[in-house]
Amino acid sequence: MTTLVDRTDTLTRDALAVLQPGFVGTTAPDWLLRRIGEGLSSVGLFGRNITSPGQLAALTARLRAEREDVLVAIDEEGGDVTRLEVRTGSSFPGNYALGSVDDVELTRAVAAELGRRLAECGVDLNWAPSADVNSNQDNPVIGVRSFGADPALVARHTAAYVRGLQSAGVAACTKHFPGHGDTAVDSHHALPQIDVELATLHSRELQPFRAAISAGSKSVMSAHILLPALDPDRPATLSPQVLTGLLRRELGYDGLIVTDGMEMQAISAVYGIERGSVLAIAAGADAICVGGGLADEDTVLRLRDALVTAVRKGELPEERLAEAAARVRALADWTRGARGAASEPGAASQEGTAPGTEIGLTAARRAVRVTMGDRPSEPLTTAPYVAAFTPVANIAVGDETPWGVAAELSRLLPGTETGTYADAAVDDVLRAAGGRRIVAVVRDAHRHPWMSQSLDALVAARPDTIVVEMGLNAAPPRGALHVATHGAARVCGIAAAEAVTGN
């Protein structure tokens, strides 16, 4: 006979099981280990938790010493969004670079190698890839995180990425369903709205998600966006029409549904994270991602108690919470088996992603596009002046990860000097450069009028200026040489420096 105590204990464990919280520090705090022992099934890692592969491996081992089947998740897209290499920049180009090459085998190989490195450190769930079709070039949060603006291209590379990542025993989490590409608002700050007809949604936004489902993506992440054609009242993360009606029933997806970060303003400012989490689980989500901003025990307890209370009040069906918790545990079971299979002798080399490969740098080099200006231009042979025009980074990318070409140019051409500019300051650049050739480095120049104006003025004053665009390649080429890297990962900077010096 099931007693009230038994039911309460089951509810509490299920409520903990659906949470994916973060924490502060590079070692697991006591409160986190205690909650894992009580039923917490997932932990999310961020750049603040990682200093080296060895430290990360020790951290994940400590988590699994508390319970072997805990899911360890990370937001490691590669490219501009990296947690493994947050202090140095990624060894892998991001989606936009891979999409510009348009070699699905290359995309699969890059994802497999990234997955191998994650698995080696004990991470088994990656909140990637982004399957968003970047149809709005002014999108402030997706941009180079997308494979591109063509739905068919995005679909084939999303599928390749999922297969590559999961071949290493790391579960993919395809995001941001049903598509965050046609937004002009960052959901970290407010609620974006996409006003498209259902026909457009199906032919554009949903095409990559169908491909991901066919490729076997083990999880899908919901977007905090409002799509009136599907649900005029609630954002996708909280919408039964979107999560249960569209994703589950219409698209036939039966894997884990994870929410985007619940502390993002699109949810927290309108609903609060407790109410938002209850509504998300009721709508069909299985796991609540929280911890990018709120990363403490109090947050975990508040969400646990909100879910339990909602069940007791009849606001959240008990069987829905149990179903969600079961999906989390099922994914943990898959990752344990897949981790063992991927670590068998020869598994990595059979995938063509053996340790030591330079697949990331190879991909970055292939992604570089160089356009010559009207006047003949020689490669750089003497130390230049690098003017880095820096926009404010979005929260997903963060501003702690270095980017640019100055470090690599300094290695190739000792004596290279650099300056950083956050507004139109062309006279300052010319004064600092003196007689040196100028390399102007930008990121999404088309979205920042001051940046475009600075480039025009620089090229007019110094026609031999080299322009390196490390964001979307959406503006007309400028300069004696225009180098498009299609992303700002560390390897993209290396590839750009090689291109402008002829090395």
C-alpha positions as CSV (number, residue, x, y, z in Angstrom):
1,M,0.0,0.0,0.0
2,T,1.3,3.4,-1.0
3,T,1.4,5.8,2.0
4,L,1.3,9.6,2.1
5,V,5.0,9.5,3.0
6,D,5.8,7.3,0.1
7,R,3.9,9.6,-2.3
8,T,5.5,12.7,-1.0
9,D,9.0,11.2,-1.3
10,T,8.2,10.1,-4.9
11,L,6.9,13.6,-5.8
12,T,10.0,15.2,-4.3
13,R,12.4,12.9,-6.2
14,D,10.5,13.5,-9.4
15,A,10.5,17.3,-8.9
16,L,14.3,17.2,-8.3
17,A,14.8,14.9,-11.3
18,V,13.4,17.4,-13.8
19,L,15.7,20.2,-12.7
20,Q,19.0,21.1,-14.5
21,P,20.6,23.6,-12.2
22,G,24.0,25.2,-12.2
23,F,26.4,26.2,-9.4
24,V,29.3,28.6,-8.7
25,G,32.8,27.4,-8.4
26,T,35.1,24.7,-9.9
27,T,34.3,22.1,-7.3
28,A,30.9,20.6,-6.4
29,P,29.4,22.3,-3.4
30,D,28.0,20.2,-0.5
31,W,24.5,21.3,-1.2
32,L,24.6,20.1,-4.8
33,L,26.0,16.7,-3.8
34,R,23.3,16.4,-1.1
35,R,20.5,17.1,-3.6
36,I,22.0,14.6,-6.1
37,G,21.7,12.0,-3.4
38,E,18.1,13.0,-2.9
39,G,17.1,12.7,-6.6
40,L,18.5,15.6,-8.6
41,S,19.3,13.9,-11.9
42,S,21.1,16.7,-13.9
43,V,23.7,19.4,-13.4
44,G,24.5,22.2,-15.8
45,L,28.1,23.5,-16.3
46,F,29.2,26.9,-17.4
47,G,32.5,28.6,-18.1
48,R,32.7,29.7,-14.4
49,N,33.0,26.0,-13.5
50,I,35.9,25.1,-15.8
51,T,39.6,25.8,-15.7
52,S,41.1,22.8,-17.6
53,P,40.2,19.4,-19.0
54,G,41.7,17.7,-16.0
55,Q,39.8,19.8,-13.5
56,L,36.6,19.2,-15.4
57,A,37.1,15.5,-15.4
58,A,37.7,15.5,-11.7
59,L,34.6,17.6,-11.2
60,T,32.3,15.3,-13.2
61,A,33.9,12.2,-11.5
62,R,33.0,13.7,-8.1
63,L,29.4,14.3,-9.2
64,R,29.1,10.7,-10.4
65,A,30.6,9.4,-7.2
66,E,27.4,10.7,-5.6
67,R,25.3,8.9,-8.1
68,E,26.6,7.2,-11.3
69,D,23.7,8.1,-13.5
70,V,23.6,11.9,-13.0
71,L,23.5,13.8,-16.3
72,V,26.2,16.4,-16.7
73,A,25.1,19.1,-19.3
74,I,27.0,21.9,-20.9
75,D,26.4,24.7,-23.4
76,E,29.3,23.9,-25.8
77,E,28.3,25.0,-29.3
78,G,31.9,25.6,-30.4
79,G,32.6,28.7,-32.3
80,D,31.6,31.9,-30.5
81,V,29.8,30.0,-27.7
82,T,32.3,27.9,-25.7
83,R,32.5,26.9,-22.1
84,L,35.4,24.4,-22.4
85,E,37.7,27.1,-23.7
86,V,36.0,30.2,-22.4
87,R,39.4,31.9,-21.5
88,T,41.2,31.2,-24.8
89,G,38.5,30.8,-27.5
90,S,37.3,27.6,-29.2
91,S,39.4,25.1,-31.1
92,F,36.3,24.6,-33.3
93,P,34.6,27.0,-35.7
94,G,30.9,27.5,-35.1
95,N,27.8,26.7,-37.2
96,Y,28.0,29.6,-39.6
97,A,31.5,28.7,-40.6
98,L,30.6,25.1,-41.1
99,G,27.5,26.1,-43.1
100,S,29.6,28.3,-45.3
101,V,31.8,25.4,-46.2
102,D,28.7,23.2,-46.7
103,D,30.4,19.9,-46.3
104,V,28.2,17.7,-44.1
105,E,31.0,15.2,-43.5
106,L,33.2,18.0,-42.2
107,T,30.3,19.1,-39.9
108,R,29.9,15.5,-38.6
109,A,33.6,15.1,-38.0
110,V,33.9,18.4,-36.1
111,A,30.9,17.5,-33.9
112,A,32.3,14.0,-33.3
113,E,35.6,15.5,-32.1
114,L,33.9,18.0,-29.9
115,G,31.8,15.2,-28.5
116,R,34.9,13.1,-27.9
117,R,36.5,15.9,-25.9
118,L,33.3,16.4,-23.9
119,A,33.0,12.7,-23.1
120,E,36.6,12.5,-22.1
121,C,35.8,15.1,-19.5
122,G,32.7,13.3,-18.3
123,V,30.1,15.5,-20.0
124,D,27.3,13.6,-21.6
125,L,24.6,16.1,-22.6
126,N,25.4,19.1,-24.8
127,W,22.8,21.9,-25.2
128,A,23.7,22.1,-28.9
129,P,23.4,22.4,-31.9
130,S,21.4,25.5,-32.8
131,A,19.0,24.5,-35.5
132,D,17.7,28.1,-36.0
133,V,17.4,29.4,-39.5
134,N,18.9,32.9,-39.3
135,S,16.4,34.5,-41.7
136,N,16.7,37.9,-39.9
137,Q,20.2,39.3,-40.4
138,D,19.6,41.8,-37.6
139,N,19.0,38.9,-35.1
140,P,20.9,40.0,-32.0
141,V,21.3,36.6,-30.4
142,I,21.6,33.9,-33.1
143,G,23.7,35.2,-36.0
144,V,26.8,33.0,-36.4
145,R,25.3,30.4,-34.1
146,S,23.2,29.4,-37.0
147,F,24.4,27.3,-40.0
148,G,22.8,29.9,-42.2
149,A,19.6,31.4,-43.7
150,D,18.7,28.5,-46.1
151,P,16.4,26.0,-44.3
152,A,17.7,23.0,-46.4
153,L,21.3,23.8,-45.6
154,V,20.5,24.2,-41.9
155,A,18.6,21.0,-41.9
156,R,21.4,18.8,-43.4
157,H,24.1,20.3,-41.1
158,T,21.9,20.0,-38.0
159,A,21.4,16.3,-38.8
160,A,25.1,15.8,-39.4
161,Y,26.0,17.6,-36.2
162,V,23.6,15.5,-34.1
163,R,25.0,12.3,-35.6
164,G,28.6,13.3,-35.0
165,L,28.0,14.5,-31.4
166,Q,26.1,11.4,-30.4
167,S,28.6,9.0,-32.0
168,A,30.9,10.1,-29.2
169,G,28.3,9.1,-26.5
170,V,27.2,12.7,-25.9
171,A,23.5,13.5,-26.2
172,A,22.6,16.3,-28.5
173,C,20.0,19.0,-27.5
174,T,18.7,20.6,-30.7
175,K,17.6,24.2,-30.1
176,H,15.7,26.6,-30.0
177,F,12.3,25.0,-30.9
178,P,10.4,25.9,-32.9
179,G,13.0,28.4,-34.2
180,H,14.7,31.6,-32.9
181,G,16.1,32.8,-36.2
182,D,13.5,35.4,-37.3
183,T,13.7,37.5,-34.1
184,A,15.0,41.0,-33.5
185,V,14.8,40.7,-29.7
186,D,17.2,38.8,-27.4
187,S,15.0,36.5,-25.2
188,H,17.6,37.0,-22.4
189,H,16.2,40.5,-22.1
190,A,12.6,40.4,-23.4
191,L,10.0,38.2,-25.1
192,P,10.5,38.0,-28.9
193,Q,7.5,37.6,-31.2
194,I,7.5,35.9,-34.6
195,D,4.6,36.9,-36.8
196,V,4.7,34.3,-39.6
197,E,2.0,32.1,-41.0
198,L,1.9,28.4,-40.3
199,A,3.0,27.6,-43.9
200,T,6.2,29.6,-43.4
201,L,6.9,28.1,-40.0
202,H,6.6,24.6,-41.5
203,S,8.7,25.3,-44.6
204,R,11.4,27.3,-42.9
205,E,11.7,27.1,-39.0
206,L,10.7,23.4,-38.6
207,Q,12.7,21.9,-41.4
208,P,15.9,21.6,-39.4
209,F,14.0,20.2,-36.4
210,R,12.5,17.5,-38.6
211,A,16.0,16.6,-39.7
212,A,17.2,16.5,-36.2
213,I,14.4,14.2,-35.1
214,S,15.1,11.9,-38.0
215,A,18.8,11.9,-37.0
216,G,17.8,10.7,-33.5
217,S,18.5,13.9,-31.5
218,K,18.1,12.7,-27.9
219,S,16.8,16.1,-26.7
220,V,15.3,19.3,-28.0
221,M,15.4,22.7,-26.3
222,S,12.4,25.0,-26.4
223,A,12.6,28.7,-27.2
224,H,11.2,31.6,-25.1
225,I,9.4,33.1,-28.1
226,L,5.8,33.9,-28.9
227,L,4.3,32.6,-32.1
228,P,0.7,33.8,-32.4
229,A,0.0,31.4,-35.3
230,L,0.5,28.6,-32.8
231,D,-0.4,30.1,-29.5
232,P,-1.3,33.8,-29.1
233,D,-1.0,33.8,-25.4
234,R,2.0,31.8,-24.2
235,P,5.7,31.5,-25.4
236,A,6.7,28.2,-26.8
237,T,8.3,27.0,-23.6
238,L,5.0,27.3,-21.8
239,S,2.7,26.3,-24.6
240,P,0.9,22.9,-24.8
241,Q,0.1,23.7,-28.4
242,V,3.8,24.0,-29.2
243,L,5.4,21.4,-27.1
244,T,2.7,18.7,-26.9
245,G,0.6,19.5,-30.0
246,L,3.3,20.4,-32.5
247,L,6.5,18.7,-31.2
248,R,5.1,15.6,-29.7
249,R,2.0,14.8,-31.8
250,E,2.6,16.4,-35.1
251,L,6.4,15.9,-35.4
252,G,6.3,12.6,-33.5
253,Y,9.1,13.5,-31.1
254,D,9.4,11.2,-28.1
255,G,12.8,12.3,-26.6
256,L,13.6,14.7,-23.8
257,I,12.3,18.3,-24.1
258,V,14.5,20.8,-22.2
259,T,13.6,24.4,-21.6
260,D,15.9,27.3,-22.3
261,G,17.2,29.1,-19.2
262,M,14.1,29.9,-17.0
263,E,15.8,32.9,-15.5
264,M,15.9,34.6,-18.9
265,Q,13.7,37.8,-18.8
266,A,11.3,36.5,-21.5
267,I,10.0,34.1,-18.8
268,S,11.1,35.3,-15.4
269,A,10.0,38.9,-15.8
270,V,6.5,37.8,-16.9
271,Y,5.7,34.6,-15.0
272,G,8.5,34.2,-12.4
273,I,10.7,31.1,-12.5
274,E,8.5,29.1,-10.1
275,R,5.3,29.6,-12.0
276,G,7.1,29.4,-15.3
277,S,8.6,26.0,-14.4
278,V,5.2,24.6,-13.4
279,L,3.6,25.8,-16.7
280,A,6.5,24.4,-18.7
281,I,6.2,20.9,-17.3
282,A,2.5,21.0,-17.6
283,A,2.9,22.1,-21.3
284,G,5.1,19.1,-22.1
285,A,8.6,20.0,-21.1
286,D,10.6,17.4,-19.3
287,A,13.6,19.3,-17.9
288,I,14.0,22.8,-16.5
289,C,17.2,24.5,-17.3
290,V,18.2,27.0,-14.7
291,G,21.6,28.1,-13.4
292,G,23.1,30.5,-16.0
293,G,22.2,33.3,-13.7
294,L,20.6,31.7,-10.7
295,A,23.0,29.1,-9.3
296,D,22.3,28.4,-5.7
297,E,20.5,25.9,-3.5
298,D,17.7,28.2,-2.7
299,T,16.7,28.3,-6.4
300,V,16.7,24.5,-6.6
301,L,14.5,24.2,-3.5
302,R,12.1,26.9,-4.7
303,L,11.6,25.1,-8.0
304,R,11.3,21.7,-6.3
305,D,8.7,23.0,-3.9
306,A,6.8,24.8,-6.6
307,L,6.4,21.6,-8.6
308,V,5.3,19.5,-5.6
309,T,2.8,22.2,-4.5
310,A,1.4,22.4,-8.0
311,V,0.8,18.7,-8.1
312,R,-0.9,18.8,-4.7
313,K,-3.1,21.7,-5.8
314,G,-4.2,19.9,-9.0
315,E,-2.4,22.5,-11.2
316,L,0.1,19.9,-12.5
317,P,-1.0,16.3,-13.1
318,E,1.1,13.9,-11.1
319,E,1.5,11.6,-14.0
320,R,2.9,14.4,-16.2
321,L,5.6,15.1,-13.6
322,A,6.4,11.4,-13.4
323,E,6.5,11.1,-17.2
324,A,9.0,14.0,-17.4
325,A,11.2,12.5,-14.7
326,A,11.1,9.2,-16.4
327,R,12.4,10.8,-19.7
328,V,15.3,12.4,-17.8
329,R,16.2,9.0,-16.3
330,A,15.9,7.3,-19.7
331,L,18.3,9.7,-21.2
332,A,20.7,9.1,-18.4
333,D,20.5,5.4,-19.1
334,W,21.2,6.0,-22.8
335,T,24.3,8.2,-22.0
336,R,25.7,5.5,-19.7
337,G,25.5,2.9,-22.5
338,A,26.6,5.2,-25.2
339,R,29.6,6.4,-23.2
340,G,30.8,2.9,-22.8
341,A,30.4,2.1,-26.5
342,A,32.1,5.3,-27.6
343,S,35.1,4.6,-25.3
344,E,35.8,1.1,-26.6
345,P,39.4,0.7,-28.1
346,G,39.6,2.2,-31.5
347,A,36.2,3.9,-31.4
348,A,37.5,7.4,-31.9
349,S,39.9,6.5,-34.7
350,Q,37.1,4.6,-36.4
351,E,35.1,7.9,-36.5
352,G,38.1,9.7,-38.0
353,T,38.4,11.9,-34.9
354,A,41.3,10.5,-33.1
355,P,43.0,12.6,-30.4
356,G,45.4,15.2,-31.7
357,T,43.5,15.9,-35.0
358,E,43.4,19.4,-36.3
359,I,39.9,19.1,-37.6
360,G,38.8,22.4,-36.1
361,L,41.6,24.4,-37.6
362,T,41.1,22.7,-40.9
363,A,37.4,23.6,-40.9
364,A,38.2,27.2,-40.0
365,R,40.7,27.5,-42.8
366,R,38.1,26.2,-45.3
367,A,35.6,28.7,-44.1
368,V,37.7,31.8,-44.8
369,R,36.7,33.9,-47.8
370,V,39.0,36.6,-49.1
371,T,37.8,39.4,-51.4
372,M,40.3,41.6,-53.2
373,G,39.6,45.3,-53.4
374,D,39.9,47.5,-56.5
375,R,43.6,48.1,-56.0
376,P,46.3,45.4,-56.0
377,S,47.1,44.4,-52.4
378,E,50.2,42.7,-51.1
379,P,50.0,40.3,-48.1
380,L,51.2,41.7,-44.8
381,T,54.9,41.3,-44.3
382,T,55.5,43.9,-41.6
383,A,53.9,44.4,-38.2
384,P,50.5,46.2,-38.6
385,Y,48.2,48.1,-36.4
386,V,45.1,46.1,-35.5
387,A,42.0,48.2,-34.8
388,A,39.4,46.0,-33.1
389,F,35.9,47.4,-33.2
390,T,34.0,45.7,-30.4
391,P,30.3,45.6,-30.1
392,V,28.6,44.6,-26.9
393,A,28.5,40.7,-26.8
394,N,25.1,39.0,-26.2
395,I,24.7,37.0,-23.0
396,A,24.8,33.6,-24.8
397,V,28.3,34.4,-26.2
398,G,29.5,36.4,-23.2
399,D,32.2,39.0,-23.1
400,E,34.9,37.0,-21.3
401,T,36.0,34.9,-24.3
402,P,38.8,36.6,-26.3
403,W,38.4,37.0,-30.1
404,G,40.1,38.7,-33.0
405,V,43.4,38.4,-34.9
406,A,45.8,40.5,-32.9
407,A,47.3,37.6,-30.9
408,E,48.0,35.4,-34.0
409,L,49.3,38.4,-36.0
410,S,51.7,39.2,-33.2
411,R,53.0,35.7,-33.4
412,L,53.5,35.8,-37.1
413,L,54.6,39.5,-37.2
414,P,56.3,40.4,-34.0
415,G,55.8,44.1,-33.1
416,T,52.1,44.1,-34.1
417,E,50.2,46.7,-32.0
418,T,46.5,46.8,-31.3
419,G,43.8,49.1,-30.0
420,T,40.2,48.5,-29.0
421,Y,37.4,50.8,-30.1
422,A,33.7,50.8,-29.1
423,D,32.5,53.8,-31.2
424,A,33.5,55.7,-34.3
425,A,37.0,57.0,-33.5
426,V,38.7,57.0,-36.9
427,D,41.1,59.8,-36.1
428,D,42.2,57.9,-33.0
429,V,42.9,54.8,-35.1
430,L,44.9,56.8,-37.7
431,R,46.9,58.5,-35.1
432,A,47.7,55.3,-33.3
433,A,48.6,53.5,-36.5
434,G,51.0,56.1,-37.8
435,G,52.6,54.7,-40.9
436,R,51.7,51.1,-40.1
437,R,49.2,49.2,-42.3
438,I,45.8,49.0,-40.6
439,V,43.9,45.7,-40.0
440,A,40.3,46.6,-39.0
441,V,38.6,43.7,-37.2
442,V,34.8,43.8,-36.9
443,R,31.9,41.6,-35.8
444,D,28.5,42.0,-37.5
445,A,29.4,45.4,-39.0
446,H,26.0,45.4,-40.8
447,R,24.2,45.7,-37.4
448,H,26.2,48.6,-36.1
449,P,26.1,51.9,-38.0
450,W,29.0,53.4,-36.1
451,M,31.1,50.4,-37.2
452,S,30.2,50.7,-40.8
453,Q,30.9,54.4,-40.8
454,S,34.3,53.8,-39.2
455,L,35.2,51.2,-41.9
456,D,34.2,53.6,-44.7
457,A,36.2,56.4,-43.2
458,L,39.3,54.2,-42.6
459,V,39.2,52.8,-46.2
460,A,38.8,56.3,-47.6
461,A,41.8,57.6,-45.6
462,R,43.9,54.5,-46.0
463,P,42.9,52.5,-49.1
464,D,45.4,49.7,-48.1
465,T,43.3,48.9,-45.0
466,I,42.6,45.2,-44.5
467,V,39.1,44.4,-43.1
468,V,38.5,41.2,-41.2
469,E,34.8,40.5,-40.6
470,M,34.3,37.8,-37.8
471,G,30.5,37.9,-37.6
472,L,27.8,37.6,-40.3
473,N,29.2,38.4,-43.7
474,A,26.3,40.6,-44.6
475,A,27.8,43.9,-45.5
476,P,29.5,44.7,-48.9
477,P,33.3,43.9,-48.9
478,R,35.5,46.9,-47.9
479,G,39.2,47.5,-48.0
480,A,42.2,46.3,-50.0
481,L,41.5,42.9,-48.7
482,H,38.2,41.8,-47.1
483,V,38.5,38.6,-45.0
484,A,35.3,36.9,-43.9
485,T,35.9,34.2,-41.2
486,H,32.2,33.4,-40.5
487,G,32.8,33.3,-36.8
488,A,35.1,34.6,-34.0
489,A,36.4,31.3,-32.6
490,R,40.2,31.2,-31.8
491,V,40.8,29.0,-34.9
492,C,38.9,31.5,-37.1
493,G,41.4,34.2,-35.9
494,I,44.3,31.9,-36.8
495,A,42.9,31.2,-40.2
496,A,42.4,35.0,-40.8
497,A,45.9,35.8,-39.8
498,E,47.2,33.2,-42.2
499,A,45.1,34.6,-45.0
500,V,46.3,38.2,-44.6
501,T,50.0,37.2,-44.2
502,G,50.1,34.5,-46.9
503,N,51.2,31.9,-44.4
